[in-house]
Amino acid sequence: MIRYSLSCDQAHEFEGWFSKSDDFDQQKASGFLTCPSCGSAQVFKALMAPSVSTARKKEMQQALAVSAAQKHAMEKLKDAVREIRANSEDVGAKFPEEARKIHYGEAEARGIIGEASPVEVQSLIEEGIEIAPLPVLPDDPN
């Protein structure tokens, strides 16, 4: 596709997309090409800067691609956290106590979430109790 910057005899500027360079001339000659603002059939190609690939343009495209990948990864992470929360019992501040009961077979094995201080977390890890923090994400209700 070829993009042309166009203008009419009333100085309205707009773009036109054509599959090949001859299409502009053919559409103009047949009267199919008119200004979308005023309907004038007196349409001309305007001066247009060529699209040149620059290092800055490439950097911007790469940044956008990374941003899209990061956005996708963040959505997957949010989905995973929602799934964990939906399928776990929130035991609040009793998390360390309940995690120990489950680990030592004193309570039913199930998924739990809750709070623990850094000292409590270290103690649970030293006892061999597998735990993992849930990340605090943007737009998280916590």
N, C-alpha and C positions, 0 to 999 in steps of 0.2 A: 504494500500500500504506500501511496505517496500522499503526503500532507502538504497542502498549499495554504498559505495565509492569503485570504482574499479580501477585497473591498469593493464597494459599489460606488456609483457616481454620486451618492449621497454621503460618502465617507464612512459608511458603516463597515466595521471590520469583523471578519468571521473566518472560520477554517473550512476547508473542503478536503475530503479524502477520496482518492481516486486509485483504481487498480493499476493504471498505467498512465504515462504522461499525456498520451493522446486523448484520454477520456475527458480532460478539462475542455479541450477545444471542441470535441464532439458535443458535449452537453451544452456548452455555451452556444454553439451554432444551432442546435435544435431547440433552444429556448427552455430547456429543463433546468438550467442553472440560474437561480434567482437569489436575491438577498433575503435572508430570513427575517430581517427587521422591517424592510419597506417593500419587498417584492420586486425591486428593480431588476431588470434583466441585464443592465449594464454592469457586469461583474468583471473584475480584473485581478490578476495575480499581484499581490503586494510584495514588496521586498521582504526577504526572510533570511534570517541568519541560519547557516547550515548547522545541523546537529552534529557536533564534534565530540567524540568521546575523550574526556579528559580524566586525569588522575582523580580530581575532586569528584567527578560524576561517578567514577567507579567506586570510590570510597563510600559515597552516599548510597549506592546500590548495595554494597556489601553491608553497610550499617542497617539498612532496611531489612535485608535478608536475615541478619543476626537478630534484629528486633522481632521479626516474625517468628523465628525459631525460639527465641526466649519467651515470647507470648504463648506459643504452643506448649512449651515445657511448663510454664507457670500454670496453664489451664489443666494440664495433666496432673501436676502436683496438687492443685486445689481439689480436683476430682478424687485423688487418692486420700487426701485428708478428710474430705466429706464422707467417703466410704468407711474409713476407719472410725470416725465419730458415730456414724449411723449404726455400725455393728459392734460397738463397745459400750460397756457400762461406765458411766462417769462416777467415780468413787471420790472425787474431790481431794480433800486434804488427807484422806485415808489411803491414798495410793501406795505409799511405802509398806504400810501394814498389810494391805490386801495383796500386793504383789508377793510379799513373803509367804502369806498363807497359801496362795496358788502354787508358788514354787515348791513349797515343802509338802504339798498335798493336803493341807488342812482346809482348803476351800475348793470349790468347783473350778476347773480350768475354764477360763473365758477371757475374752479381750476386755481390758479395762483401760481407762484413761483417767488422769487426775493430775494433782500437783505434788511436787516434791522439791525440797530445797537442794542446793548443790551438794551439801553434806550428805543428805539422804540419798541422792543419786549416786554419789561415790560409794556409799556403803552398800547399796543394792548391787552395784557392779562388782565390788570386791567379793560379795557373796555368790557371784556367778548367776545372778538373776538378770535375764535378758530384758532390757528396756530400751526405748528409743524416744527421743523428744519429738513432739509434733511441731513443725515449723509454724511460726506466726506469719501469716500471709497478708498481703494488702487486701483490704476489704474484709478481714477476718472479724467476726463479731466479738472476739475476746478483747 
